[in-house]
């Protein structure tokens, strides 16, 4: 495993004031990672979801870096500047979690505070289950424990209705064509309409489109959903060991809020915080508030 410096070249890479762009080799792929904060600060890994990339965490990452944390924000495999393996099997959740375990090791840390949103939260949950020694604390933003998610999909017509797009993404080639249509109109409209007014602006989508346009990116992004359907995971009922915070915007159009509370029951040391004026995109809508909750969770740390 190795880390080398990179030079930003396009809107999907960080500007000098936004962090340092690097490449980390881990688990057979190369991940583009943005680093912020002092080298000797407590490490934090922020994992983005769909259809984002490192940029989605920028306001929160800056806040944590200013507070003295060493913040690592990767493009996960299949996204933006990171490796985009061919084949659905390369995007199974245990493999994605192993990417992050290797990232933490490759950057010289034994463990890190791990925070994930959307698919990034699913990866963070699985990392805490498969590699708990790498996770100092876990924070999942608007995605439940994987067993809670699977059981809710089996039992709740309301959740299946909210998750209709997961079935659409199983189709070959069509989701990629639809996503590209109209200069990525579907992604932009979905993000705008499912968030509070003014959450995303034109500059944001200029940068998102630059990431979505990367060769192979849309196929890799959709393959996360295809892998979830083709490679069913067993229910994991053993308690999650690292201290866990479930942070949830209750206006989420895609996921039922009840799953936030249910997830805490699967944690040895867990708690849920609900943000009533937040949506699925709560880390964009209230980045400073989210950062405060994260710092409190980090400082609270493991139980004695």
Phi, psi and omega in degrees: 000142184211157178232133178224149179287150175233163178249128180297137184230351185206173183298341180274001175251159184286144169285162182306327181281353186258350180138176181258130180270128181223170173237132180242128176268125183202136172054035177082006177230167174246121181257129170284127185229135174258130183247136177223157174089171184294144181302326185263012179283158175302131186284140176229133175248125179250122185249122181280167175245201182265138355258051187266191172204192187310326187301331182299337181263002192305309181300319179293318180299319178298317179300313181293322179296319178296334179275001175103007180272149172269109190254129179241122183235098182274153156280120180288163184304139183093350186246144168047246186265359181276164179302142181238082183300147173280148176095137182295325185298342180284356186243026175290147187301317177300326177292318179296321177294322178295328174304315185286322175302317178292325177299314180299316179294317184295333180268011170088020182242147174282323182205167181211159166288124185246126182234133178222149175238141176057230178302328177298327176290322176300319177296318181297318176302313184291326175300316180294332178281317185270331184225058185299335180294343180268355188244112176286309170220156178242134170231124178249123182255112174057037165212133185276173170310140186301325178290322176298318180298312182295318181292323179293320177297325180287328191255341190246115174295325179299316180291323177297322176297317179295332185259024184304324185296336178298323176291319178301321183290351177281344181291145178283132171066325184299314180303322179296318180292317180296319181297321182285339186300141176061038179059047177068037183299320183299312181297314182297314182297318181297316180294319179294316187283339181261006179240169177292148181306134177085003182296316180245140179241181185298322179295321176304312185286336171299318181285321177298314181299325177298324178286318181295331183283348182302138181306126178083355187292312185296323176297316178296319181297314180291331180297338174301316180290320180297319180295322180298326180280324186276332184242083182295139181259148177288153172298135177248111185249350175295143183300141172290124187285312184296148174305134191231134172243127172256114184251128193217124168278118190286349177273019181296122179279345189258336188222138182289134181297330181305333182291336178296311180293321181296329182294328182299330181294343180264011184243140177292325180218084186231156175207158180240140173237122180258133180249106190290333179258029176239158178244200175302336185256038187299330181288341172273322185286324183225061185298321181292319178295318177299317180297323177297314178298322179295313181298321177298319179293320179296316184288329177294318170060194182293152173294148176300000000 
